[in-house]
Amino acid sequence: MATTRKLVVEIVDAKDLTPKDGQGTSSPYVVVDYYGQRRRTRTIVRDLNPVWNESLEFSLAKKPSHPILEISVWEGTDGTHFLGGICFDVSEIPLRDPPDSPLAPQWYRLEGGGAHHGDLMLATWTGTQADESFPDAWKTDTAGNVTARAKVYMSPKLWYLRATVMDAQDLLLPQLTAFKEASFQLKAQLGFQVQKTKPAVTRNGAPSWNEDLLFVAAEPFADQLVFTLEYRTSKGPVTVGMARVPLTAIERRVDERLVASRWFGFEDPNDEKRGNRSRVHLRLCFDGGYHVMDEAAHVCSDYRPTARQLWKPAVGIVELGVIGCKNLLPMKTVNGKGSTDAYTVAKYGSKWVRTRTVSDSLDPKWNEQYTWKVYDPCTVLTIGVFDSWGVYEIDGRKEATRQDLRIGKVRIRISTLETGKAYRNTYPLLMLVNGGVKKLGEIELAVRFVRSAPPLDFLHVYTQPLLPLMHHIKPLTLFQEDMLRNTAVKILAVHLSRSEPPLRPEIVRYMLDADSHTFSMRKVRANWLRIVNVVAGMIDVVRWVDDTRFWRNPTATLLIHALVVMLIWFPDLIVPTIAFYLFIIGAWNYKFRSRAALPHFDPRLSLADAVDREELDEEFDVVPSNRPPEMVRSRYDKLRAVGVRVQTILGEVAAQGEKMQALVTWRDPRATGIFVGLCFVVALVLYLVPTKMVAMASGFYYFRHPIFRDRKPSPMINFFRRLPSLSDRLM
C-alpha cells in the first residue's frame, strides 16, 4: 500500500513574548495554516514563555502553485491580538525518510508583530506515519539525557553575495575643498564579515573603484549590508557616511547576466536623520549559480549550486548503518572512574545526522540507519565519533560543560562503492596527538550505494564538470575560495549550535576539516613521497627499456624489434597499439583490484607512524609561534606561511599523478570501466579508419570556430578531474 506524504510541524516552546497590554497576562497559542488547512495548539494561560511540545500534521495531497506554510502566534480567547509569525516555502522544507531521525527544532524570530516580538522554537518536515516511533523513543543506554536523542540537522542554504562597488559622487566635504587630492575607501560589513576596497584618489570627489566584494549569506536573510565611506588622513580614517541595504531587497541570479545597478545615498554618521549629498553606485546580487564551499575540495560531499532550479536529478541513494564502536579508550574521569559517552555524527551534503549518546560505555551500540540522496558519485561521506561532556556531578557538585572530545573519523568515497553491494567493515579510530598516532578505538559501519538513475545517465555524470558552470565562467581566486570557505564554516557552526540539542562548533569544525589547513613538515614530506611514488612508475618504464636495450631478456628484445619494424612500416598502428596496450593493462589489473575493506586513513601514507617528535611539536604549535626568542618566532611564522603554499602545490601535483594511476587500477570501478571501454573502442575505430582522416578531423575540431565551442570544460577534462586520488586518505 502506498504511503501518503504529510507535512509535520512540531511546536516546542516560545520565549520573550510581549503581550499587547504589557502586563504579563498573555495567554498565547500557535496557529498553523497551509493551503486552507488550519490547525492550532492549546492555549497556555498567562505564560510569556509557554511550552507546547505539540506536533501538527497536514495533508500534501493538494499541491498549490506557491505552497506557503504560515505559522502565527496569537493571544487571548478571541484571537484578535497578533504577536508575530513565520512563513516557510514548503518546497524548501526537508524530506524525512525513515529510518531517519527527526529534525532538530531551532529558534525562529517572530516577525510582523510591530514592536512586540519574541522567539518560537519549532521543526518542520515532510514524511509519513512511519517516522514517529523509534527516533522519539527513550533508550535505556542514554541515562535519560534529553540531549542524547538521535537527531537530523539541516545546513542553511548559503548564498554568495556579490557587491560590485563602481564609483561615488559628491564625497568632498566643505572643509576638505582646500586639498588637491583626497583618498577614499569603502568598507562593507555583513555580520562579522568585513571587506574593504582599495583606496581611490580623486580630485573632484568622485572616486572610482570597480571592485567585487564577496560575502556569504544564509537564509533566512535578516541582516543588513552596511557600507561605510571613509576619508583617509594621516591621523587615520574619518567616517564620511553610511549606507544600509537590507538583504531582502537584493536581487538573485543564476547565471552571469548583469543585474541593474543602483545609487545609494549616505547617511550622516553623527545624525542618521540628516542625510548628505554623497552617494555610491553599487551592483548587488546573490549568485545562485555557485556552490558555496564549506569543505575542502578533495573531501567535498556536494557540488550542487545554491539555486534549486539548477539542480539535476539524484543518481542514487547511499545508506549508512552506524552499528557501534569497540574498545574505546576512556576519554574523561568522572567520580574517579574512566568514562566515555560516545555519539556519532555523519555529514553528507546539507544533511547532518547525530546518533543518540550512549552513556558510560566503552563498547557502545547504536544500530541506527540513515540515508542520503546522491547527486554526484565523486563525493565523500564523513563519519565522526565524539565523546559528550555535558554536565556531570563530581563530588556532589556539578562540573561546568566542556567541549566534546574528538575520538576519530572515517571518510568513504561514494565512487569506490559498487552498486548494490553492502559493505560492513570495522575501521580504526585514529587521532594524531603530540605523542604520535593514537588509536582510540574502532567503529563498525555498514554502507551501501543504490543507483536510481539509468546506467547511461549515471555514467554520463563522469563527463560533467564537478562544479557548476559559474565556477568556470567567472572563477573565484584561491584567496577568495579560502576566505569564503572559512566564513561558511563559521556560519554553519553558529547555525547548528542554535538547534536543540545543539551541534557544537568544535564538532562542525572537525567534520569540515576547518582546523587542518596549517603548516606541517610531516605533510610536506608525505606529499613529496607521493610524488616520488608516482614518478617511480615512470622510472620503472625507463629501466625496462634499458634492460631491453641491453638484451637482459632476449625474448622481450626480439619482440620489441618486431614491434619497432611494424610501427615504422605501418605508422597508422602507433596510436591504436598504445590504446590497446592500455586496455590490456586495465583488463589485467582487474583481477588484482582491492577486495579488502574500503579505504581509510593511512598512517603510513601520512608518515604519522614514524614522525619525529620535534616535527610534531612544530605541527601542534600555535600560530603565531610561542617559541622564544622573538626574532626566531617571526622568521618561523614566515617560513610556515610559505610552507603552506608549497605543501598545497605538492599535494596538487601528487593528486594529478595519482589520478593518472587511477585510470587502470580500478580504484573507482566505474571510471576505470569507462576508460578501459573507451580504449577498446578507440583501438577498434583507429584500426578501421585511416589515421590521416582521424588526424585531419582532430585538427579541424581543435581549430573550430568559437561559436561551436562549449563554455564548459571538455568531457575528457571533467572525467579526469573526477578520478580519485589519495588526498582524502591523508591525516
N, C-alpha and C positions, 0 to 999 in steps of 0.2 A: 504494500500500500504506500502510495506516495506521501511524503511528509509535506506539511504546509508551513511555509515560512511565516514568521511573525516578527514584529518589532517589539523589543523588550526595553522598557525604561525602568531602571532601578533608582528610586529616590531614596537617598540615605538620610541626609540631615541638612540643616542650614545654620548660618551663624550671622550675627551682627545685623539682624533685621530691624529696621526702624519703622515703628507704626506711624500712622498718619496723625494720631493725636499727640505723639511724642511722650506718652505717659507710661510706656512699657506694658500696655494691656493688649498687645497684639495677639490674635488667635489665628495663626496662618494655616494655610493649606495650599497644595500644589495642584494645578490643573494642567493636563497634558492633552493636546489637541493634534490629531493627524487626519487630514482629509475627511473632516466631518465626524470622525470618531473621537469622542471626548471622554476622558477619564479624570478622576480627581482622587487625591489621598484623603485620609481622615484629617479633621481639624485638631490641631494641638492648642489647647486653651491657654492663653496668657503665657506664652513662652517665646522669647526672642531668639532662642537657639533650639528650635524644635528638632526632634529625631523621629523620622517616619519608618525607615527600613522597609519600604513597600516596593513591590515590583508591579508594573502595569504593562499589559500586553495589547498589541494592536495587530489586526489582520493586514497582510500585504497582498491580498487577492486583487485589489484595485490598485492600478499604478497610474497616478496622475502625471501630467507632463512636467510639473515642477513640484516634486514632493518636498514639503517643508514640515518639520516637526516643531511644534510650538510648546514651550514649557513656561508657565507663568505662575507666580506666587501671589496669592490674594490673602486678605484678612477680613474678618467679620463674617457674620452669617448671611448677609445679603450679597456678598461678593462684589461690592462696588469699590473697594479700596485696593488698587493695584500697586504691588510692592516692587515689581520688576519681572523680567522674563529673559528667556534664551531661545534662540532659533537654531535648528540644525538642518542641513541639507541631507535628506535621507539617503541619497546616492553616495554620500561620503561616509555614512555610518558603517563601521566594520562588520563583516560577516563572521559569525562564530559557528564553526562546525564541530560537533562532538568528535572526539573527546576533549576538545579544547576547554580550558578553564574559563571562568567568567572574566570579563574585562574589569580592570580595577577602576573604581569610581574616582573622580577627581573634582576639585573645586572649580566652579564657574562663577564669574562675577555677574550679578543681575543687572540688567540694563533697562532703560525706559521708565524707571520709576521716579524721575525727576531728581530731587535732592536726596530721596530715600533710596538706599541701596543695601546690599548685603551679598553673601556668597551662598551658593547652593551646591551641595555635593551630589553627583549623580553619575551613572554609567548607562550607556545605551548601545544596543547591538541588535542585529537580526540573527535569528536562529530558529530552532524547532523545540518541541516539547521535550526532546531527549537531552537537553543541556542543563538541567537543573539539579539532578540528584547527586551525582558523585562529586563534582567540584565543590559544592557548598556543604558537603557533609563533613562533620568534625572527624579527625583522625586521632586515634589513641596515642600516636607517637609524636604529637605536636605539643603536648603538655598544656593544651587549652589556650595557646597563644593566638590571639585574633589576627596577628600579622603573619602567622605561619601558613595560611591557606595558599593554595596554588592560585596564581593569577595570570592573566594575559594583559600585556601593556601594548599600546599603540603609539608609535612615534608621531609627533605632529607633522603636518605637511609643511615642508620647508621650501621657501622661495628665495631665489637670488633677486635682490632689489638693486637695480642699476640706476644710479643717479649721474647723469651727464651734466656737468657744470660747464656751461657755454661761456657766458660773459655777464657783465653787470653794467649798470648805468648810474650816474649821479651819486658817486660814492664820496667825492671830496667834500668835506665839511668846510664851513666858512673859515674856521681857524686854521685850516690846512692849505688855504689857497696860496700862501706865500711860498710854499715849496714847489720846486720844479717837477720833482718826481715823487710818486707815492707808491708804496708797495702794499698790496692787499693779499690776504689769504682767506679762503673759505673753509670753515670746519663744519663737517656733517656728523651728526650723532644720532644713533638709533639704539636706545637702551645703553648697554655697556660698550657698544661698538662706536669707535671714533676714528674718522679719517679726515685728512686734510689735503687740499690741493697744493700745488707748488705756488710759491709767491709770484704774483704777477705785478710787474712795474708798469705804471701808467702815468701819463702826463695830463690826461683830460678827465680822470675819474671814471673811465670806462674800461676796466681790465678785461682781458680775455684769457680763459683757461683751456677749454675744450678737453676736459679730463673726465674719465669714467671712475666713479667711486662705487664699489660693490659691497653690499651688505647681505646678511642672511636674516630673513624674517620668517616667523612661524605663525600659522593660522591658529586661532582667530586673531586678526590684526587689531590690536588695542593701543599700540604705541604711536608716537608721532616722530617723524623725521625732522630734526631740528638743524637748521643751518645758521651758523654764526659767522658774521663777517668781521674780520679782524684787520686792523690797520697796524702794520709792523713799524715799530720805532726802535731806537737804540736802547730804550729802557724796557722794552717788552711789548707784546701785542696789546692793542687797545680795541675793545669791542665797539663796533660801529652800529650794528643792528642784528636782529634775529628774525628768522622766518620759520614758521612751523607748518608742516604738511602732514595731515592725518593719512595713515596708510590706506584707509578705506577709500580714499579719493584717488589713489594711484591706479593707472590702467595696467591690465595684464596682457601679455602677448605670448605667443607660442612659436614664433619664428623671428627672422631678423628684420622684419618691417619696422620702419621708423614711426614712433608714436609722436603725437603732437607735442611740441614744446610749449612752455608757459612761462609767463613772467610772474614772479612772486615779490611782493613788497616787503621791506624790512620793517620790523617794529623797533621802537626806541628801547634799548636795554634798561634804561632808567625809568621809563614810563611806558608801560605796554599800551595804554590807551592812546598815546600820541605817536603817530607814525612819522615817517620821514620820506623824502623823495627817492631814496635809494631802492633799487630793485635788482633782482638777479634773474637770469634766463636759465631755466632748467628743463631737462627732458627726463622724466621719471617713468619707470615701468618695472613691472615684475616679469622676469624672464622665466617663463614656464617651460621653455624648450631645453633647459639644462637639467642634469641630475645633480642635486645638491649632495656632494660627497660628505659623508660622516665617518667613513672608514678608509683605511689605506687601499690603494688601487688593487694590490695583489690579493687582498682578502675581502674584497667588496662582496656584499650579498645581494645587491640590487643595482641595476643600471637604468631603471626607468626614469623618464623625465618627470618633472613636477606636474605638468599639465596632464590631467587624466585623459583628455581626448587624444593624446598621442600614444597612449599605452597600446601595446599589442596583446593578443590573447595569450593566456598562460599555455605553456607547453607541457606541463606536468605537475605532479604533486610530490613533495618529499615528506615522508613520515618519520618521525623520531620517537623512539621509545626510550625513556630515561628509566633504566631498571634499578640501578643502585650503585653504591660505592663499597669498596672493600679496603680493609687495613688502613683506614685514615689515621693520621697522627693526631694526638691531642693538640688543639690549637690554642687553648687557654686553660687556666686553672680557676675553678670555681669551688669555694669552700675546701681548698686543699686537695682537690681531685681534678685530674686532667679531663677535659670535656671538649666535645666538638658538636655544634648544632649546624649540620650541613644542609644546604639547599643548592639547587642547580638553576642556572639562568641560561637560556638559549636565545640566540638572536639571528633572525634571517629576514632581510628586507625591513619593513617598518614594524614588524610584529616581534615583540619580546614575550617570552614566557618564563615564569618562575614557578618551580615546584614548591610544594609545602616544605617547611623546615622540620626536619626530624631532630627531636631534642635528645641530646646527650647519648649519641650513638656513633661508634667508630665504623659500623657496617650498616649505614642507612639503606633502606629500601623504599623506593618511590613508586615504581611500576606505573608511571604516567606516560601518556602518549599525546603527541601534538602533531599538527600538520601545517604545512605552508604551501601556497601556490608558487610554482617555479616559472618565472618568465624568461630566464636565461640559464642554461645548464652550467655555464662557466662562472659560477658564483660559489661562495663559501658559506657553510653553516658553522656557527661558532657556539660552543657549549662551554660554560664556565662553572666551576664549583667553588662555593664560598662558605665561610663559617659566620653564622649570625651571632653578633654580640648581644643585642637587645639590652634589657635592664635586668640585672641579677641581684639577688640578696646575698651578700657576703658578710659573714659575722654579724648578722642581724641588721645590716644596713643595705640600702640599695646603691649599687655602683652605677655611675653615670654611663650612658650609652657611648660606645666607642665605634670606630669604623669597622665594618665587616672585613674579615681577613680573606685573602686570596689563597685558594688551595691548588688551583691549576685550571687549565682549559684545554679543549680539543677543537681542532678545525677539520671539517670534512668538506672537500670539494665535490660538488654535485656531479660534475662531468666524469669523475672517477667511478661513479656508481653505475653498474649495469642495470638496464631497465628491468624492473620487476623482481630483482633479486634482493632478498632480505639479508643484511649483514648484521651479525650480532658479535661484537668484539669487546674486549676489555682493553682499556687504554691507561697507561701510567699518567698520573698527575704530577708533572714536573714543575718546579719553581727554581729560578736562578737567584741565589742569595749570595751574600758576601763570602760564604764558605764554599761556593760552587753550586753544582746541580744537586737539588734535594728532592727526593721522591716522597710526596706527601700522601700517597695512596693510589688507588685505581678506581676507575669508573667504568661501568658496563653499560653499553649503549646498543640499541638496535635501530637501524636506519634502512629505509627503502625508498627508492625513486620509482614512481609510476608515471609513464608517459601518457599524456592525454591528447597530444597533437598527432596528426598523421605522420608516418615515418619521413616522407619527403619534406614536409613543413618543418619537422624537428631538425633534420639535417641541414635545411636551408638557414637555420639560425646561425650556423657556424660561418656563414659567408656575410653576415650582417655586422655593422660596427658595434663595438661594445658600448660606447657612449652615444647618447642622442646626437642628432645632426648638428645642433647648435654648437657642440664642443668642437666640431671640425670647421664650421663656417666662421665662427668667432671664438677661437680658443682662448682659454684663460692661461695666464702665465703661471710658472711654477710657484712664484711667490704668492699670487692670488689664490691658487689651489690650497697651499698650506695654510694661509691665513683664514680662508673661508671654512676649511675643514675643522680647524681648531675652534672657530666660532660656532659651527654647527654642533660640535661635541658639547660645548658649554650650554647651548640652548637645550639640547636633548637632556643633559644632566639635570638642569633646572626643571624642565617639564616633567620628567619621570619621577623626580623626587617629590612632586606635588601630589602624586597618586596615593591611594590608600589601599594596601600598605605601600610605602614609598619604595622605589627602586633607587638605591642610594647613588650619589655621584661617583663614589670610588668604584662601584660596580660597573657603571656605564663607561667610565674611562678605561677600565681594564678590558672590558669586552670590545671596545672600539680601538684598542691599542693606542690610546692618546698619549701615553707616557713612554712609548718605546722609541720615539724619534730623537734619541740622544746619541752623542758620540760614544763609540766603543771600539777599542783596538781589537777586541775579540771578533766583532762583526766585520771589521776591515780585513782581518786575516782569513776569516771564514769565506768572505766573498772572493778574496784573491785565490783561495784554494778551489773554489767553484770554477773560476776562470781557468785555472790550471787543469782541472779535471776535464773541462770541455776541450781545451787545446790538446790534451793528451790523446784524444781520438784522432786528431789530425797528425800528431807525431807518429802514431801507430801506422797510419797510411803511408807516411814518408818512409818509415822504417821497413814496411812491407815492400814498397817499391825498391828500396835499396837492397833488400835481401833478394829480390827477384833479379836485379841487375847483376848481382854477384853470383848467381846460379846456386844459391844455397838450397833452392828447391827446383831441381831441373824440370820437373813436370809443369809446375806453375810457370816457369820461364818459357817453355815451349808454347804453352797456351797463350801467354802474353804476346809472343812473336806472331802467332797466328792471328790473334785479335788485332794487333797493330797493322798487319798486312791487310786484313779485311777492312778495317776502318779507313786505311789510306786509299785503297782502291774503291771503296764504297763509303764516301763521307756521309751519305744520307743516313747511315745507320748509327752515327755517333749519339745523337740525342735519344732515339728510341732505345738504344742499348743501355744508356745510363738510366733512363726511366724504368726499363725492365729490370735492371740490376737493383735499383731501389725497391722495386716491387718484390723481388726475391728476398732482399734483406728484411723488409717488413713482414712478409709472409713467414719467413724462417723464425723471426723473433716472436711470432705469435705464440708458439708453444713454450717460450721462455718467459712469457709475461708473468707478472707477480700474482700469485694466488694467496698471498698472506693477508693479514689484516689491512684495513685501509690505512693510508699514510698518516703519520702522526709526527709530532715534534721529534726531531732527531738530534740528540745531544752531541753525537759525534760529528754530524754535519755542521752544527753550530759551534764546535770547538768548546762546548761548555764543560765537557768532562775532563779536559786537560788544560784549562785556562790557568794562567799564573795569578797568584793572589794579589800581586800589585796591579795587574790589569783589572781584576775585579774591583779593587779599591778605586781605581780610576773610573770604571763604568758606573759604580754606585755613588760616586762623588757628585755633590750638588753643583749646579751652575748658578752663580759664579762659584769657583772653587774656594774651599775654606782652608787650603793648604798654604802655610807661610813659605817664604816671605811674600810681600805684596807684588814685587816685580815678577816673581815666578808665577804667581797666580794670574796676573794679567796676561803673560805670554801663554800660559797653559790654556786659558779660556779662548784665546785667539786660535790656538792650534786645534782645539776641539771644534770650533766653529768651521774651520776649513776642513777638518776631518769628516764632518757630517756630509759635506758635499762630495768628497772623494768616496766615502762609503756608499752613497746613493748611486754614483756613477758606476762604481764597481758592481753593485748589485744589479743595475740595469743591463750592463754588458753580460754578466753571468746569466741573467734571465733569458736574454736573446739566444745565447748558445744552448741553454737547456731546452728552450722551445724547439730548436733545430733537432736536438736529440729526441724530443717527444714525438717527432713525426713518425718514427718507426719503432718506438719502444713500447707502444700500447699503454702508455701511462694514462691517456684518455682514449678509451677503446673506440669511441665514435670518430674522433678526429683522425686517429691512425687508420681506421677503416676507410674514411673518406679519402685520405691521402694515398693509401695503397691502391684503392679502386681507381682513383684518377691516374695514378702512374700506369696502371694496366691499360686504361683507356687511351692515354696519351701514346703509350707504346704501340698499341694496335693502329691508332689513327695515323701516326707518323710512319708506320711501316707501309700503310696503304696509300697515303697521299704523298706526292713528291715534295721533297724538302724545299725546293725553290718556291713552290706555291705557298707553303706554310710561312717561309721567311718573308715573302712579299706581303702576304696578308698580315703578318705580325708587324711589319714596318708601316704598312698603311694604317693599321689600328693604332700604333704608337703615336703617329703624327696626325691623328684625326683632328678635325676642327673642334674648337672649344664648345660649340653648340651641341656636339654629340657626346660631350663628357658629362659624367655624373659628379655632383659635388661631394658625394660620399666616397670614402676610400674604396679601393677595388676589393672584390671578394677575396682575392688571394691575401691581401694585407689584413683584412678582417679575420680570415681563417688563422693566419699566423699569430695575430695578437691574442686570439682565444686559446692558444695552446698553453698547457700548464707548465709552470717552472717549479723550482724548488724554493721559491721565495716564501711561500706560505708555510714551509716547514721550519724556517729559521726561528729560533727562540730569541 
